[in-house]
Amino acid sequence: MFSRYRKQPASPVDASPAPPPLNKVSKKIAAIDPPKPAHRPKVDKAPPPPRGGSAAARATPADKERKRKERLSEIKVQLHKELLDNLNLSAIENAAESDLKTEITAIASEALNEMGVVLNRDERQALNQDLFDEVKGLGPLEPLLKDDNVNDILVNGPQQIFVERDGKLTLTDITFKDERHLLRIIDKIVSAVGRRVDESNPYVDARLSDGSRFNAMVPPIAVDGSLVSIRKFKKEKLGINDLVKFGAFTEEMALYLEAAVSTRLNVIVSGGTGSGKTTTLNALSSFIDNSERILTIEDTAELQLQQTHVGRMESRPANVEGKGAVTQRDCLRNALRMRPDRIIVGETRGEEVIDMLQAMNTGHDGSMTTIHANSARDAVSRLENMIAMAGIEMPLKAVRAQIASAVHLIVQASRLQDGSRRMVSITEVTGMEGEVISMQEVFRYQRVGLTPENKIVGHFTATGVRSHFSERFKMWGYNLPAELFEPFQP
């Protein structure tokens, strides 16, 4: 019965001594719901409760629940060992989910009966699902990966798992058994993509099968246990209408951005970590005409462009021997030889910045990228610093002239203190004034106050400045009304 995915028994000649019966385990693991004894056992008289005994009594249910979870965790570890001993791991790779769940349920049921452990129906179902996740999935992380409301999963050692929902971090009650358990899950992830992580190579950046971005650091670099960060991949791409509905920006701003992207202005999306830069870049790319050839370059492929003619490239880190690395700059240089109409770089953070700016200046108008910065002016300073770090010997005025000529628009995204994400500024780069890059803000998010629930109150408004690219918009057939640039009157 249920022998399809079980290991074949060894031949009698090679048979090794039978392992000790599982009944010995029952001496270590007590039954979760033991049968009621026929008579009350004799126990020593408990000492009188200390003063304030009612508080201690109230703490008892919590202690019982904690011990119950610990016993369930011990049982799960023991059953997982049983599964590894009984399942043919090479045969289950292509097994149907229903067949494998049936097999796991059967093995777990037999083991629980031999242990003398009694579980109710809900506990059995939860235990069987946990065991299935351990065998085919990522163990305790699996339910978090399936939760569409979770954006980020952050693991600080085996006993602390945080998640981000709606821009807020919360501590979950999910834990790993110990550090070995966590390391086994990390190794399962990285080995699937041909990487490895150990003491000699204690950090790794990878991508899960669903596209989620995975980063891990293990001891001795991680002092209190392995650190894991998972940025979940959104299955449903958010479009401009979705972002307007969520309050990320207004319809007037969307009309302006549509004109800017369609008329092939070079756009930089600036913002901090988790501010929604990639989501904004995805949304802006929807305005690109379907007839254009687009090449995307990323460290970890996250962009979800819907156009027909899209070529995607992903950089590659060095192997164990320190060879074979392919940087974003390498990809960008090759992309220039592949007749792109637009180049989209997922994030500019290093020496590839000079090639990106030159591409924007030499016939690849309408290119886009993201950059880490807290304001439009900071974004320009970051570009200057990255050019200097790339080892390019250029006078500062020449560097700024290159930036002013290449970059037309800086869109500033921000995650506010209440967890909401807003497009807080749209700034145009208008040229040079002496040795300074001149800029003008067209739209901004105006904060007004804070509610008792710590929700930010504010509104979007135009600054009253007429767009520097109005004539360009008209030449391309985008006649934006003058009212679009009038300040909001509350």
RODO-2510 file (C-alpha; in nm, 4 decimals, decimal comma):
residues 490
     n   res          X          Y          Z
     1     m     0,0000     0,0000     0,0000
     2     f     0,1258     0,3477    -0,0950
     3     s     0,4522     0,2017    -0,2185
     4     r     0,4863     0,4070    -0,5342
     5     y     0,7339     0,6578    -0,3948
     6     r     0,8872     0,4470    -0,1179
     7     k     1,2414     0,3210    -0,1238
     8     q     1,2813    -0,0393    -0,2291
     9     p     1,3768    -0,2676     0,0613
    10     a     1,7332    -0,3958     0,0646
    11     s     1,8009    -0,7576    -0,0380
    12     p     1,8317    -1,0140     0,2462
    13     v     2,2071    -1,0546     0,1847
    14     d     2,2739    -0,6817     0,2211
    15     a     2,0133    -0,6216     0,4867
    16     s     2,1467    -0,4239     0,7789
    17     p     2,0227    -0,4647     1,1356
    18     a     1,6720    -0,3293     1,1751
    19     p     1,6524     0,0128     1,3384
    20     p     1,5121     0,0355     1,6870
    21     p     1,1311     0,0445     1,6937
    22     l     0,9651     0,3828     1,6935
    23     n     0,7986     0,2978     2,0217
    24     k     1,1147     0,4156     2,1921
    25     v     1,0447     0,7592     2,0583
    26     s     0,7196     0,7704     2,2492
    27     k     0,9209     0,7703     2,5701
    28     k     1,0705     1,1014     2,4611
    29     i     0,7673     1,2563     2,2960
    30     a     0,4499     1,2616     2,5014
    31     a     0,1124     1,2321     2,3365
    32     i    -0,0433     1,5644     2,2475
    33     d    -0,3880     1,4562     2,3659
    34     p    -0,3311     1,1538     2,5963
    35     p    -0,6319     0,9425     2,6944
    36     k    -0,7866     1,0228     3,0284
    37     p    -0,6409     0,7933     3,2994
    38     a    -0,8721     0,5449     3,4662
    39     h    -0,7699     0,6642     3,8120
    40     r    -0,6040     0,9770     3,9383
    41     p    -0,2319     0,9154     3,9819
    42     k    -0,0717     0,9853     4,3122
    43     v     0,1354     1,3025     4,3033
    44     d     0,3302     1,4988     4,5546
    45     k     0,1421     1,7842     4,7044
    46     a     0,2263     2,0998     4,5174
    47     p     0,3709     2,3870     4,7206
    48     p     0,1328     2,6721     4,7931
    49     p     0,1188     2,9248     4,5090
    50     p     0,3161     3,2445     4,5639
    51     r     0,1495     3,5733     4,6343
    52     g    -0,0110     3,6948     4,3156
    53     g    -0,0970     3,3368     4,2184
    54     s    -0,3801     3,4499     3,9923
    55     a    -0,1258     3,6015     3,7488
    56     a     0,0661     3,2753     3,7473
    57     a    -0,2560     3,0897     3,6769
    58     r    -0,3287     3,3207     3,3866
    59     a     0,0178     3,2505     3,2435
    60     t    -0,0387     2,8737     3,2545
    61     p    -0,2384     2,8471     2,9293
    62     a     0,0367     3,0350     2,7454
    63     d     0,2973     2,7983     2,8887
    64     k     0,0878     2,4994     2,7851
    65     e     0,0521     2,6364     2,4333
    66     r     0,4253     2,6978     2,4106
    67     k     0,5064     2,3449     2,5291
    68     r     0,2459     2,2067     2,2900
    69     k     0,4125     2,3836     1,9958
    70     e     0,7520     2,2559     2,1075
    71     r     0,6218     1,8972     2,1203
    72     l     0,4598     1,9354     1,7783
    73     s     0,7881     2,0700     1,6417
    74     e     0,9770     1,7710     1,7828
    75     i     0,7234     1,5333     1,6308
    76     k     0,7526     1,7083     1,2934
    77     v     1,1324     1,6753     1,2992
    78     q     1,1056     1,3043     1,3806
    79     l     0,8466     1,2481     1,1081
    80     h     1,0590     1,4355     0,8567
    81     k     1,3440     1,1947     0,9315
    82     e     1,1033     0,9084     0,8738
    83     l     1,0047     1,0551     0,5382
    84     l     1,3680     1,0906     0,4314
    85     d     1,4254     0,7277     0,5271
    86     n     1,1165     0,5977     0,3470
    87     l     1,0692     0,8207     0,0406
    88     n     1,2611     0,7732    -0,2824
    89     l     1,3712     1,1374    -0,3235
    90     s     1,4740     1,0937    -0,6864
    91     a     1,1284     0,9571    -0,7752
    92     i     0,9276     1,2374    -0,6134
    93     e     1,0759     1,5160    -0,8295
    94     n     0,8130     1,4562    -1,0990
    95     a     0,5442     1,3180    -0,8688
    96     a     0,1942     1,4633    -0,8804
    97     e     0,1114     1,6777    -0,5783
    98     s    -0,1965     1,4723    -0,4855
    99     d    -0,0072     1,1416    -0,5054
   100     l     0,2804     1,2726    -0,2967
   101     k     0,0455     1,4161    -0,0330
   102     t    -0,1300     1,0781    -0,0097
   103     e     0,2025     0,9011     0,0361
   104     i     0,3206     1,1482     0,3013
   105     t    -0,0112     1,1189     0,4878
   106     a     0,0189     0,7398     0,4929
   107     i     0,3784     0,7378     0,6203
   108     a     0,3035     1,0042     0,8820
   109     s    -0,0057     0,8164     1,0021
   110     e     0,1895     0,4931     1,0458
   111     a     0,4675     0,6732     1,2332
   112     l     0,2224     0,8544     1,4650
   113     n     0,0483     0,5282     1,5490
   114     e     0,3797     0,3642     1,6373
   115     m     0,4757     0,6645     1,8475
   116     g     0,1450     0,6527     2,0291
   117     v     0,0809     1,0171     1,9472
   118     v    -0,2807     1,1310     1,9226
   119     l    -0,3664     1,4374     1,7107
   120     n    -0,7009     1,5809     1,6169
   121     r    -0,8043     1,6246     1,2546
   122     d    -0,6905     1,9863     1,2168
   123     e    -0,3537     1,9120     1,3729
   124     r    -0,3016     1,6142     1,1428
   125     q    -0,3859     1,8215     0,8360
   126     a    -0,1528     2,1022     0,9436
   127     l     0,1233     1,8516     1,0184
   128     n     0,0829     1,6765     0,6824
   129     q     0,0952     2,0127     0,5008
   130     d     0,4105     2,1112     0,6940
   131     l     0,5725     1,7807     0,5995
   132     f     0,4793     1,8305     0,2343
   133     d     0,6313     2,1806     0,2459
   134     e     0,9506     2,0368     0,3938
   135     v     0,9790     1,7766     0,1162
   136     k     0,8725     1,9811    -0,1895
   137     g     0,8728     2,3420    -0,0725
   138     l     1,0713     2,5737     0,1527
   139     g     0,9512     2,4481     0,4884
   140     p     0,8195     2,7156     0,7278
   141     l     0,8585     2,9847     0,4596
   142     e     0,6128     2,8170     0,2215
   143     p     0,2879     2,9599     0,3675
   144     l     0,4412     3,3099     0,3667
   145     l     0,5365     3,2739     0,0008
   146     k     0,1778     3,1743    -0,0804
   147     d     0,0317     3,4730     0,1087
   148     d    -0,0377     3,7439    -0,1506
   149     n    -0,0517     4,0128     0,1196
   150     v     0,3140     3,9578     0,2163
   151     n     0,5620     4,1735     0,0218
   152     d     0,8871     4,0901     0,2012
   153     i     1,0043     3,8003     0,4190
   154     l     1,2944     3,8767     0,6554
   155     v     1,4594     3,6007     0,8588
   156     n     1,6884     3,6957     1,1493
   157     g     1,8111     3,3563     1,2627
   158     p     1,5932     3,0474     1,3139
   159     q     1,3616     3,1999     1,5762
   160     q     1,2722     3,5365     1,4188
   161     i     1,0775     3,5728     1,0944
   162     f     0,9372     3,9143     1,0024
   163     v     0,7044     3,9969     0,7140
   164     e     0,6037     4,3236     0,5521
   165     r     0,2340     4,3835     0,4896
   166     d     0,1072     4,7185     0,3635
   167     g     0,4464     4,8770     0,4252
   168     k     0,4627     4,7671     0,7919
   169     l     0,6952     4,5047     0,9422
   170     t     0,5428     4,2521     1,1834
   171     l     0,6895     3,9557     1,3695
   172     t     0,5296     3,6189     1,2860
   173     d     0,4921     3,3144     1,5105
   174     i     0,6638     3,0958     1,2479
   175     t     1,0069     2,9601     1,3403
   176     f     1,2649     2,7090     1,2249
   177     k     1,3625     2,4176     1,4475
   178     d     1,7236     2,5333     1,4729
   179     e     2,0068     2,6819     1,2674
   180     r     2,0671     2,3514     1,0842
   181     h     1,7046     2,3508     0,9706
   182     l     1,7382     2,7073     0,8358
   183     l     2,0678     2,6280     0,6603
   184     r     1,9099     2,3240     0,4949
   185     i     1,6332     2,5411     0,3464
   186     i     1,8878     2,8018     0,2288
   187     d     2,0970     2,5293     0,0653
   188     k     1,7847     2,3898    -0,1018
   189     i     1,7150     2,7305    -0,2593
   190     v     2,0665     2,8123    -0,3793
   191     s     2,1467     2,4634    -0,5078
   192     a     1,8400     2,4811    -0,7337
   193     v     1,9976     2,7734    -0,9214
   194     g     2,3499     2,6319    -0,9308
   195     r     2,4930     2,8394    -0,6456
   196     r     2,6389     2,7439    -0,3101
   197     v     2,6756     2,9105     0,0258
   198     d     2,9097     2,8080     0,3096
   199     e     3,1834     2,9501     0,5322
   200     s     3,4123     3,0193     0,2359
   201     n     3,1300     3,1876     0,0406
   202     p     2,8976     3,3167     0,3157
   203     y     2,6540     3,5246     0,1091
   204     v     2,4461     3,4598    -0,1996
   205     d     2,1993     3,6424    -0,4238
   206     a     1,9554     3,4253    -0,6169
   207     r     1,6068     3,4092    -0,7618
   208     l     1,3294     3,1697    -0,6614
   209     s     1,1321     2,9698    -0,9178
   210     d     0,8474     3,2252    -0,9098
   211     g     1,0862     3,5170    -0,9715
   212     s     1,1132     3,6368    -0,6100
   213     r     1,4480     3,7912    -0,5178
   214     f     1,6423     3,5957    -0,2545
   215     n     1,9461     3,7056    -0,0535
   216     a     2,1138     3,5189     0,2320
   217     m     2,4152     3,5534     0,4616
   218     v     2,5281     3,2665     0,6818
   219     p     2,7673     3,2366     0,9801
   220     p     3,0348     3,3403     1,0556
   221     i     2,9368     3,6635     0,8778
   222     a     2,5862     3,6465     1,0249
   223     v     2,6605     3,6506     1,3973
   224     d     2,3279     3,5426     1,5544
   225     g     2,2154     3,2989     1,2872
   226     s     2,1632     3,3079     0,9133
   227     l     2,0009     3,6179     0,7630
   228     v     1,7544     3,5789     0,4762
   229     s     1,5686     3,8414     0,2750
   230     i     1,3028     3,7526     0,0158
   231     r     1,1455     4,0271    -0,1974
   232     k     0,8371     3,8579    -0,3358
   233     f     0,7598     3,8672    -0,7045
   234     k     0,4195     4,0148    -0,7856
   235     k     0,2245     3,7798    -1,0096
   236     e    -0,0118     4,0584    -1,1163
   237     k     0,1645     4,3599    -1,2634
   238     l     0,0308     4,6898    -1,1312
   239     g    -0,0567     4,9300    -1,4112
   240     i    -0,0974     5,3056    -1,4136
   241     n    -0,4705     5,2822    -1,3359
   242     d    -0,3979     5,0586    -1,0341
   243     l    -0,1411     5,3035    -0,8957
   244     v    -0,3802     5,5949    -0,9448
   245     k    -0,6521     5,4004    -0,7628
   246     f    -0,4145     5,3219    -0,4745
   247     g    -0,3254     5,6927    -0,4439
   248     a     0,0363     5,6655    -0,5596
   249     f    -0,0242     5,9634    -0,7917
   250     t    -0,3087     6,1416    -0,9712
   251     e    -0,4671     6,1143    -1,3161
   252     e    -0,3140     6,4502    -1,4114
   253     m     0,0319     6,3204    -1,3259
   254     a    -0,0424     6,0034    -1,5244
   255     l    -0,1332     6,2123    -1,8316
   256     y     0,1917     6,4050    -1,8011
   257     l     0,3985     6,0856    -1,7597
   258     e     0,2260     5,9257    -2,0598
   259     a     0,3277     6,2241    -2,2726
   260     a     0,6832     6,2152    -2,1344
   261     v     0,7384     5,8446    -2,2027
   262     s     0,5620     5,8437    -2,5394
   263     t     0,7702     6,1392    -2,6651
   264     r     1,0869     5,9476    -2,5682
   265     l     1,2134     6,1568    -2,2773
   266     n     1,4882     5,9858    -2,0765
   267     v     1,3490     5,9057    -1,7308
   268     i     1,5174     5,8211    -1,4012
   269     v     1,3034     5,6778    -1,1201
   270     s     1,4645     5,7730    -0,7906
   271     g     1,3831     5,6502    -0,4402
   272     g     1,4902     5,4583    -0,1331
   273     t     1,4743     5,0849    -0,0657
   274     g     1,1205     4,9506    -0,0872
   275     s     0,9789     5,2785    -0,2170
   276     g     0,8302     5,1204    -0,5290
   277     k     1,0911     5,2145    -0,7912
   278     t     1,0605     4,8917    -0,9896
   279     t     0,6793     4,9006    -0,9718
   280     t     0,6836     5,2594    -1,1011
   281     l     0,9268     5,1680    -1,3800
   282     n     0,7013     4,8788    -1,4809
   283     a     0,3999     5,1089    -1,4922
   284     l     0,5822     5,3744    -1,6974
   285     s     0,6938     5,1116    -1,9489
   286     s     0,3285     5,0477    -2,0377
   287     f     0,3310     5,3784    -2,2297
   288     i     0,5991     5,2531    -2,4713
   289     d     0,4670     5,1805    -2,8183
   290     n     0,4383     4,8135    -2,9093
   291     s     0,6440     4,8625    -3,2260
   292     e     0,9650     4,9602    -3,0425
   293     r     1,2499     4,7216    -2,9637
   294     i     1,3262     4,7258    -2,5903
   295     l     1,6236     4,5691    -2,4137
   296     t     1,6171     4,5300    -2,0340
   297     i     1,9261     4,4806    -1,8178
   298     e     1,8981     4,3776    -1,4524
   299     d     2,0933     4,2130    -1,1739
   300     t     1,7825     4,0116    -1,0837
   301     a     1,5109     3,9960    -1,3492
   302     e     1,2031     4,1680    -1,2045
   303     l     1,0625     4,3848    -1,4823
   304     q     0,7427     4,2580    -1,6445
   305     l     0,7148     4,4410    -1,9759
   306     q     0,4089     4,3594    -2,1846
   307     q     0,5384     4,4751    -2,5248
   308     t     0,5974     4,2269    -2,8063
   309     h     0,9615     4,3085    -2,8864
   310     v     1,1486     4,2762    -2,5548
   311     g     1,4950     4,1302    -2,5005
   312     r     1,5806     4,0542    -2,1368
   313     m     1,9325     4,0291    -1,9954
   314     e     2,0505     3,9432    -1,6459
   315     s     2,3981     3,9892    -1,5009
   316     r     2,5843     3,6945    -1,3488
   317     p     2,8169     3,6838    -1,0447
   318     a     3,1546     3,5131    -1,0494
   319     n     3,1733     3,1396    -0,9853
   320     v     3,3547     2,9692    -0,6974
   321     e     3,6885     3,0230    -0,8718
   322     g     3,6173     3,3946    -0,9110
   323     k     3,5673     3,3700    -1,2863
   324     g     3,2779     3,3990    -1,5281
   325     a     3,1236     3,7207    -1,3931
   326     v     2,9060     3,9190    -1,6352
   327     t     2,8310     4,2697    -1,5081
   328     q     2,5514     4,5080    -1,5999
   329     r     2,8115     4,7154    -1,7837
   330     d     2,9029     4,4138    -1,9988
   331     c     2,5352     4,3610    -2,0808
   332     l     2,4866     4,7301    -2,1555
   333     r     2,7843     4,7452    -2,3925
   334     n     2,6515     4,4464    -2,5852
   335     a     2,2994     4,5878    -2,5836
   336     l     2,4219     4,8941    -2,7746
   337     r     2,5178     4,6601    -3,0629
   338     m     2,1749     4,4965    -3,0756
   339     r     1,9798     4,7852    -3,2344
   340     p     1,7613     4,8793    -2,9376
   341     d     1,5091     5,1623    -2,9594
   342     r     1,5075     5,1902    -2,5807
   343     i     1,7273     5,0491    -2,3058
   344     i     1,5848     4,9939    -1,9592
   345     v     1,8327     4,9243    -1,6773
   346     g     1,6667     4,7826    -1,3669
   347     e     1,8984     4,9715    -1,1313
   348     t     2,2072     5,1811    -1,1974
   349     r     2,4497     5,1513    -0,9098
   350     g     2,8046     5,1400    -1,0475
   351     e     3,0335     5,1934    -1,3415
   352     e     2,7584     5,1124    -1,5940
   353     v     2,6289     5,4674    -1,5350
   354     i     2,8657     5,6195    -1,7942
   355     d     2,7490     5,3751    -2,0645
   356     m     2,3871     5,4415    -1,9697
   357     l     2,4297     5,8188    -2,0031
   358     q     2,6101     5,7809    -2,3347
   359     a     2,3313     5,5574    -2,4649
   360     m     2,0765     5,8232    -2,3685
   361     n     2,2849     6,0791    -2,5567
   362     t     2,3469     5,8773    -2,8734
   363     g     2,0171     5,7840    -3,0304
   364     h     1,8508     5,5753    -2,7599
   365     d     1,6027     5,8379    -2,6433
   366     g     1,3310     5,7170    -2,4112
   367     s     1,5626     5,4979    -2,2037
   368     m     1,4844     5,4508    -1,8356
   369     t     1,6539     5,3360    -1,5167
   370     t     1,6226     5,3548    -1,1377
   371     i     1,8638     5,4923    -0,8816
   372     h     1,8854     5,5022    -0,5020
   373     a     1,8421     5,8630    -0,3862
   374     n     1,6191     6,0641    -0,1532
   375     s     1,5433     6,3557    -0,3853
   376     a     1,5879     6,4677    -0,7453
   377     r     1,8902     6,6787    -0,6553
   378     d     2,0420     6,3843    -0,4648
   379     a     1,9860     6,1656    -0,7724
   380     v     2,1991     6,4010    -0,9824
   381     s     2,4697     6,3998    -0,7143
   382     r     2,4619     6,0192    -0,7088
   383     l     2,5146     6,0109    -1,0846
   384     e     2,8163     6,2405    -1,0476
   385     n     2,9600     6,0208    -0,7705
   386     m     2,9141     5,6998    -0,9701
   387     i     3,0919     5,8503    -1,2697
   388     a     3,3824     5,9449    -1,0418
   389     m     3,3859     5,5931    -0,8871
   390     a     3,4007     5,4421    -1,2365
   391     g     3,7433     5,6022    -1,2752
   392     i     3,6430     5,8381    -1,5553
   393     e     3,8773     6,1396    -1,5612
   394     m     3,6437     6,4243    -1,6560
   395     p     3,6090     6,7816    -1,5286
   396     l     3,3033     6,8280    -1,3061
   397     k     3,1472     7,0735    -1,5508
   398     a     3,1769     6,8200    -1,8338
   399     v     3,0200     6,5502    -1,6146
   400     r     2,7269     6,7753    -1,5293
   401     a     2,6845     6,8757    -1,8938
   402     q     2,6679     6,5059    -1,9839
   403     i     2,4003     6,4440    -1,7181
   404     a     2,1973     6,7521    -1,8133
   405     s     2,1995     6,6462    -2,1785
   406     a     2,1093     6,2812    -2,1086
   407     v     1,8482     6,3022    -1,8322
   408     h     1,5178     6,4768    -1,8976
   409     l     1,2940     6,3697    -1,6106
   410     i     1,3431     6,2494    -1,2519
   411     v     1,0472     6,0771    -1,0865
   412     q     1,0878     6,0572    -0,7074
   413     a     0,9148     5,7660    -0,5315
   414     s     0,9011     5,7417    -0,1536
   415     r     0,7693     5,5143     0,1187
   416     l     0,6207     5,7394     0,3860
   417     q     0,6219     5,6781     0,7591
   418     d     0,2730     5,5210     0,7578
   419     g     0,3883     5,2610     0,5047
   420     s     0,2146     5,4191     0,2045
   421     r     0,4054     5,4696    -0,1203
   422     r     0,3722     5,7955    -0,3103
   423     m     0,5251     5,9609    -0,6147
   424     v     0,6307     6,2640    -0,4131
   425     s     0,7906     6,4651    -0,6933
   426     i     0,8258     6,4906    -1,0708
   427     t     1,1194     6,7115    -1,1690
   428     e     1,2426     6,8189    -1,5110
   429     v     1,6095     6,8738    -1,5927
   430     t     1,6164     7,1900    -1,8029
   431     g     1,9884     7,2319    -1,8800
   432     m     2,2899     7,4084    -1,7337
   433     e     2,3243     7,7483    -1,5671
   434     g     2,6937     7,8142    -1,5376
   435     e     2,8334     7,5030    -1,3681
   436     v     2,5051     7,4015    -1,2022
   437     i     2,2401     7,1694    -1,3452
   438     s     1,9109     7,3582    -1,3555
   439     m     1,5928     7,1739    -1,2568
   440     q     1,2261     7,2590    -1,2074
   441     e     0,9631     7,0666    -1,0125
   442     v     0,6356     7,0171    -1,2000
   443     f     0,4327     6,8069    -0,9534
   444     r     0,4751     6,7305    -0,5835
   445     y     0,3013     6,5609    -0,2925
   446     q     0,2088     6,8161    -0,0260
   447     r     0,1830     6,6815     0,3288
   448     v    -0,0762     6,8493     0,5477
   449     g    -0,0820     6,6598     0,8762
   450     l    -0,1151     6,3313     1,0592
   451     t    -0,4263     6,1508     1,1840
   452     p    -0,4492     5,9996     1,5359
   453     e    -0,3903     5,6616     1,3667
   454     n    -0,0570     5,7936     1,2318
   455     k    -0,1883     5,8078     0,8741
   456     i    -0,0399     6,0860     0,6655
   457     v    -0,2839     6,3443     0,5306
   458     g    -0,1847     6,5233     0,2116
   459     h    -0,2588     6,5885    -0,1541
   460     f    -0,0868     6,6047    -0,4908
   461     t    -0,0498     6,9397    -0,6593
   462     a     0,1116     7,0986    -0,9604
   463     t     0,3641     7,3689    -0,8805
   464     g     0,2308     7,6140    -1,1398
   465     v     0,5446     7,5848    -1,3556
   466     r     0,4811     7,5242    -1,7246
   467     s     0,6569     7,2147    -1,8573
   468     h     0,9927     7,2745    -2,0249
   469     f     0,8952     7,0107    -2,2835
   470     s     0,5543     7,1550    -2,3789
   471     e     0,6626     7,2271    -2,7370
   472     r     0,8008     6,8737    -2,7713
   473     f     0,4699     6,7328    -2,6458
   474     k     0,2773     6,9350    -2,9077
   475     m     0,5073     6,8200    -3,1884
   476     w     0,4314     6,4593    -3,0958
   477     g     0,0571     6,5225    -3,0749
   478     y     0,0161     6,5546    -2,6960
   479     n    -0,1660     6,8811    -2,6251
   480     l    -0,1709     6,8897    -2,2470
   481     p    -0,4194     7,1493    -2,1150
   482     a    -0,2822     7,4489    -1,9270
   483     e    -0,5049     7,3586    -1,6275
   484     l    -0,2878     7,0474    -1,5788
   485     f    -0,0061     7,2629    -1,4403
   486     e    -0,2176     7,4838    -1,2137
   487     p    -0,1665     7,4393    -0,8375
   488     f    -0,4286     7,2463    -0,6434
   489     q    -0,6734     7,4677    -0,4518
   490     p    -0,8064     7,2858    -0,1412
***
